[in-house]
Amino acid sequence: GPTMEPTAYAKLATRGDVLPPFYIEDKHVKERNDGVPTVIEIMLGRSPPSAPGTGLQVESYSADFKIGARMKISKTHAKIFWNIEKECFMIKSVCKNAVRVNGITYAGSVDSASGAECVLQSQACIEIADSSAIYFLLPKAKQPSMPKPKHTYEQLVNQVLGPDEKLTIAEITTRIQDRHPYYKGDSVCVSFSTSLKSTMNGKSKSFVRVSEVDASSGKKNTYFKRNHEEPSTNSTAPAAGGVGASAFPGISASVPATETVAAEAAEGGGRKTHWLLTCLEAPKKKKKKEKRKKESKKERHRDNRGGRGRGEENPTRC
């Protein structure tokens, strides 16, 4: 079966296990307050040289996680530590050489204390000198199962976007996630953000984009607001002549309103364009057309049979 991993605060690993995985565990806790860890620290640094032919280390270096024997790596190069105020792990160089996190360089310092600090998020890529890339991994927290909200993306946006309000796509996303924590889950967060952007950037006509330049920074920002000219997709069909869309299943209940609808449509310049009037008259027109077609067919059939029955000659074909 799969190897069970120890209980740990974090894990440092390389692709293909070039270096053995390193776990930040209870033994790396330096201080506690009422049993809660307040100071957690580990050092990353150079591996000591080995004796030729034996593989035995001839020196002992103080780094907790030894990441390689190259001379560009300092004996104690970087420190990963728990920031109790920000409630996150951070990394900084404790030598004059820099460290890189997710492609960004964080400078070291001569006094080994004032190096630039960086917050470590799960799956952050740490590069020190020319050693193998090291990935910082946090344990996956079990997400409580939540039912998926039964709303379209337009309905979700309408819940958080006021009638005369304008928001950026990031602000809309945050408001929806705060209102529906289901969309904060790791498994749906990325797909939700992508689908929401697609909806706001063209699929939906219920919202319009507004670009504005910030006077102070000169940066161009894109906002979204409701499109008041576009009818809402949540509304029902408008009532006409006292009859709404809900009356259509019982056509007989809608018939008394026909005259009123016809008068209103006639005033508008064309009675056939009215959606309610068209629905009411369509069955009548169809029945009249079928009746005329049937009568015409009977007349032709009767004329042909009558002529042959009396012995009359058929018209000569030219």
C-alpha positions as CSV (number, residue, x, y, z in Angstrom):
1,G,0.0,0.0,0.0
2,P,1.0,3.7,-0.1
3,T,3.6,4.9,2.3
4,M,2.0,6.8,5.3
5,E,3.4,10.3,5.7
6,P,4.1,11.6,9.2
7,T,2.0,14.2,10.9
8,A,3.7,17.5,10.0
9,Y,3.2,21.2,9.7
10,A,4.7,21.3,6.2
11,K,6.7,19.3,3.7
12,L,9.6,20.2,1.4
13,A,10.0,18.0,-1.6
14,T,11.7,17.9,-5.0
15,R,10.5,16.4,-8.3
16,G,11.4,12.8,-8.7
17,D,12.6,12.8,-5.1
18,V,16.0,14.0,-6.1
19,L,16.3,15.0,-2.4
20,P,14.6,12.9,0.3
21,P,11.4,14.7,1.5
22,F,11.8,16.9,4.6
23,Y,9.0,17.4,7.1
24,I,8.6,20.3,9.5
25,E,7.5,18.5,12.6
26,D,7.0,19.1,16.3
27,K,10.8,18.7,16.9
28,H,11.3,22.0,15.0
29,V,9.0,23.9,17.4
30,K,11.2,26.3,19.5
31,E,8.5,27.9,21.7
32,R,4.9,27.2,22.7
33,N,2.2,29.2,24.4
34,D,-0.4,27.1,26.2
35,G,0.6,24.2,24.0
36,V,0.2,26.2,20.8
37,P,3.4,26.5,18.7
38,T,4.5,30.2,18.4
39,V,8.1,29.7,17.1
40,I,8.9,27.2,14.3
41,E,12.1,27.4,12.5
42,I,14.3,25.3,10.1
43,M,17.5,26.1,8.3
44,L,18.2,25.2,4.7
45,G,21.9,24.9,3.7
46,R,24.8,23.1,2.2
47,S,25.5,19.4,2.6
48,P,28.9,18.6,4.2
49,P,31.6,17.0,2.0
50,S,32.1,13.3,2.0
51,A,35.4,11.4,2.3
52,P,36.5,10.0,-1.1
53,G,35.7,6.3,-1.5
54,T,33.7,6.0,1.7
55,G,30.8,8.4,1.4
56,L,31.1,9.3,5.0
57,Q,30.7,13.0,5.9
58,V,33.9,14.5,7.2
59,E,32.2,17.6,8.7
60,S,28.9,18.3,10.3
61,Y,26.9,21.4,9.2
62,S,24.1,22.9,11.2
63,A,21.4,23.1,8.5
64,D,18.2,21.1,9.2
65,F,17.6,20.4,5.5
66,K,20.8,19.9,3.5
67,I,20.0,20.6,-0.1
68,G,23.3,20.1,-1.9
69,A,27.1,20.2,-1.7
70,R,27.7,22.9,-4.2
71,M,29.9,25.8,-2.9
72,K,27.3,28.4,-4.1
73,I,25.0,27.1,-1.3
74,S,25.9,28.6,2.0
75,K,26.3,26.3,5.1
76,T,23.2,28.1,6.5
77,H,21.6,29.7,3.5
78,A,17.9,30.3,4.2
79,K,15.4,30.1,7.1
80,I,11.8,29.0,6.9
81,F,9.8,30.2,9.9
82,W,6.3,30.6,11.3
83,N,5.0,34.1,11.5
84,I,2.6,34.2,14.4
85,E,1.2,37.6,13.5
86,K,0.4,36.8,9.8
87,E,-0.3,33.1,10.7
88,C,1.7,31.8,7.8
89,F,5.1,30.3,7.0
90,M,7.8,32.6,5.5
91,I,11.3,32.3,4.1
92,K,14.3,34.6,4.0
93,S,18.0,34.5,3.3
94,V,20.3,34.4,6.3
95,C,23.4,35.0,4.2
96,K,24.6,37.5,1.6
97,N,23.2,35.3,-1.2
98,A,19.6,35.6,-2.4
99,V,16.8,33.1,-2.6
100,R,14.1,32.8,-5.3
101,V,10.5,32.0,-4.7
102,N,8.2,31.4,-7.7
103,G,10.7,33.1,-10.0
104,I,11.1,36.3,-7.8
105,T,14.4,37.1,-6.2
106,Y,14.6,38.0,-2.5
107,A,17.9,39.6,-1.6
108,G,20.1,38.4,1.3
109,S,22.1,40.6,3.7
110,V,25.6,40.8,5.1
111,D,24.4,40.8,8.7
112,S,22.3,37.6,8.0
113,A,19.3,39.2,9.8
114,S,17.8,41.8,7.4
115,G,17.2,39.7,4.3
116,A,14.0,40.1,2.4
117,E,11.1,38.0,3.6
118,C,8.5,36.2,1.5
119,V,5.3,34.5,2.4
120,L,5.2,30.8,1.5
121,Q,2.0,29.5,0.0
122,S,1.4,25.8,-0.7
123,Q,3.2,24.6,-3.8
124,A,5.6,27.6,-3.8
125,C,8.8,26.8,-5.7
126,I,12.0,27.6,-3.8
127,E,15.3,27.9,-5.7
128,I,18.6,28.3,-3.8
129,A,21.8,28.8,-5.9
130,D,21.9,26.0,-8.5
131,S,20.3,23.3,-6.3
132,S,17.2,21.4,-7.4
133,A,13.9,23.3,-7.2
134,I,12.2,22.6,-3.8
135,Y,8.5,22.7,-3.4
136,F,6.8,23.9,-0.1
137,L,3.7,21.9,0.6
138,L,1.1,22.4,3.3
139,P,-1.3,19.6,4.4
140,K,-4.6,19.6,2.7
141,A,-7.4,20.7,5.1
142,K,-10.6,18.6,4.7
143,Q,-13.3,20.9,3.3
144,P,-16.7,20.4,4.7
145,S,-19.2,19.2,2.1
146,M,-21.4,22.1,0.9
147,P,-24.3,21.9,-1.5
148,K,-23.7,23.8,-4.8
149,P,-25.9,26.9,-5.0
150,K,-28.7,26.4,-7.6
151,H,-28.1,29.8,-9.4
152,T,-26.9,30.8,-12.8
153,Y,-23.8,33.0,-13.0
154,E,-26.0,35.9,-13.9
155,Q,-28.1,35.4,-10.8
156,L,-25.0,35.1,-8.6
157,V,-23.7,38.4,-9.9
158,N,-27.1,40.1,-9.5
159,Q,-27.0,39.1,-5.9
160,V,-23.8,41.1,-5.1
161,L,-23.9,43.8,-7.8
162,G,-26.2,46.8,-6.9
163,P,-28.4,48.5,-9.5
164,D,-26.1,51.5,-9.8
165,E,-22.9,49.9,-8.6
166,K,-19.7,49.1,-10.6
167,L,-17.2,46.5,-9.5
168,T,-14.1,44.8,-10.9
169,I,-14.2,41.1,-11.7
170,A,-12.0,40.4,-8.6
171,E,-14.4,42.3,-6.3
172,I,-17.4,40.4,-7.8
173,T,-15.7,37.1,-7.3
174,T,-14.8,37.9,-3.7
175,R,-18.4,38.9,-2.9
176,I,-19.9,35.8,-4.4
177,Q,-17.4,33.6,-2.5
178,D,-18.2,35.4,0.8
179,R,-21.9,34.9,0.1
180,H,-21.5,31.3,-1.1
181,P,-18.5,29.6,0.6
182,Y,-18.9,26.6,-1.8
183,Y,-17.0,28.5,-4.4
184,K,-14.0,28.9,-2.1
185,G,-13.2,25.2,-2.3
186,D,-9.9,24.2,-3.9
187,S,-11.6,21.9,-6.4
188,V,-14.0,24.5,-7.8
189,C,-12.3,27.9,-7.2
190,V,-10.3,28.0,-10.4
191,S,-13.1,26.7,-12.7
192,F,-15.6,29.1,-11.0
193,S,-13.3,32.1,-11.6
194,T,-12.8,31.1,-15.3
195,S,-16.5,30.6,-16.0
196,L,-17.4,33.9,-14.2
197,K,-14.9,35.8,-16.3
198,S,-16.3,34.2,-19.5
199,T,-19.8,35.2,-18.5
200,M,-18.9,38.8,-17.7
201,N,-16.8,39.3,-20.8
202,G,-19.4,38.5,-23.4
203,K,-21.7,35.6,-22.8
204,S,-24.1,37.7,-20.8
205,K,-25.8,40.8,-22.1
206,S,-27.1,41.7,-18.7
207,F,-23.8,43.5,-17.8
208,V,-21.7,46.0,-19.5
209,R,-17.9,46.8,-19.2
210,V,-16.7,50.2,-18.2
211,S,-13.1,51.2,-18.5
212,E,-11.8,54.1,-16.4
213,V,-8.4,55.6,-15.7
214,D,-7.4,56.1,-12.1
215,A,-6.5,59.8,-11.8
216,S,-3.9,59.2,-9.0
217,S,-2.1,56.1,-10.5
218,G,-2.9,56.5,-14.2
219,K,-3.8,52.8,-14.3
220,K,-6.7,51.7,-16.5
221,N,-9.3,49.7,-14.6
222,T,-12.2,47.6,-16.0
223,Y,-15.5,47.6,-14.1
224,F,-18.8,45.9,-14.7
225,K,-22.3,47.2,-14.0
226,R,-25.8,46.2,-14.8
227,N,-27.1,46.8,-18.3
228,H,-30.4,48.6,-17.7
229,E,-31.4,48.5,-21.4
230,E,-31.3,44.7,-21.5
231,P,-34.4,43.0,-20.0
232,S,-33.7,40.8,-17.0
233,T,-33.5,37.1,-17.7
234,N,-35.2,36.4,-14.4
235,S,-38.4,38.3,-15.2
236,T,-41.6,36.7,-16.5
237,A,-43.5,37.8,-19.7
238,P,-45.3,41.1,-19.3
239,A,-49.0,41.1,-18.7
240,A,-51.2,42.5,-21.5
241,G,-54.9,43.3,-21.3
242,G,-55.0,41.9,-17.8
243,V,-53.7,38.5,-18.9
244,G,-50.2,37.3,-18.1
245,A,-48.1,34.4,-19.4
246,S,-49.4,32.1,-16.7
247,A,-52.9,32.2,-18.3
248,F,-51.7,30.5,-21.6
249,P,-52.3,26.9,-20.4
250,G,-56.0,27.7,-20.2
251,I,-56.7,29.6,-23.5
252,S,-60.3,30.0,-22.7
253,A,-59.4,32.2,-19.7
254,S,-57.4,34.5,-22.0
255,V,-60.1,35.0,-24.7
256,P,-62.0,37.8,-23.0
257,A,-58.9,39.9,-23.2
258,T,-58.6,39.6,-27.0
259,E,-60.5,42.8,-27.8
260,T,-58.5,44.9,-25.3
261,V,-55.2,43.5,-26.7
262,A,-56.3,44.1,-30.2
263,A,-57.1,47.7,-29.4
264,E,-53.8,48.3,-27.7
265,A,-51.9,46.7,-30.6
266,A,-53.8,48.7,-33.2
267,E,-52.8,51.9,-31.4
268,G,-49.1,50.7,-31.6
269,G,-49.4,50.5,-35.4
270,G,-49.7,46.7,-36.0
271,R,-51.8,44.2,-34.2
272,K,-50.1,41.1,-35.5
273,T,-46.8,41.9,-33.9
274,H,-48.2,41.7,-30.4
275,W,-47.0,38.4,-28.8
276,L,-50.2,37.7,-26.8
277,L,-52.5,38.5,-29.7
278,T,-50.5,36.3,-32.1
279,C,-50.7,33.4,-29.7
280,L,-54.5,33.8,-29.3
281,E,-55.2,34.1,-33.0
282,A,-52.7,31.5,-34.3
283,P,-55.0,28.4,-33.6
284,K,-58.0,30.2,-35.4
285,K,-56.0,31.0,-38.5
286,K,-54.7,27.5,-38.7
287,K,-58.2,26.0,-38.4
288,K,-59.6,28.4,-41.1
289,K,-56.8,27.5,-43.5
290,E,-57.3,23.8,-43.0
291,K,-61.1,24.2,-43.5
292,R,-60.6,26.1,-46.8
293,K,-58.1,23.5,-48.1
294,K,-60.5,20.7,-47.2
295,E,-63.5,22.3,-48.9
296,S,-61.5,23.0,-52.0
297,K,-60.3,19.4,-52.2
298,K,-64.0,18.2,-51.8
299,E,-65.2,20.5,-54.6
300,R,-62.5,19.3,-57.1
301,H,-63.3,15.6,-56.2
302,R,-67.0,16.2,-56.6
303,D,-66.7,17.9,-59.9
304,N,-64.5,15.1,-61.4
305,R,-66.8,12.4,-60.1
306,G,-70.0,14.2,-61.3
307,G,-68.7,14.8,-64.9
308,R,-67.7,11.1,-65.4
309,G,-71.0,9.9,-63.8
310,R,-73.2,11.8,-66.3
311,G,-71.2,10.6,-69.3
312,E,-69.8,14.0,-70.0
313,E,-66.6,14.3,-71.9
314,N,-63.5,15.4,-70.1
315,P,-62.0,18.7,-71.3
316,T,-59.6,18.2,-74.2
317,R,-55.9,18.6,-73.3
318,C,-53.9,20.8,-75.6
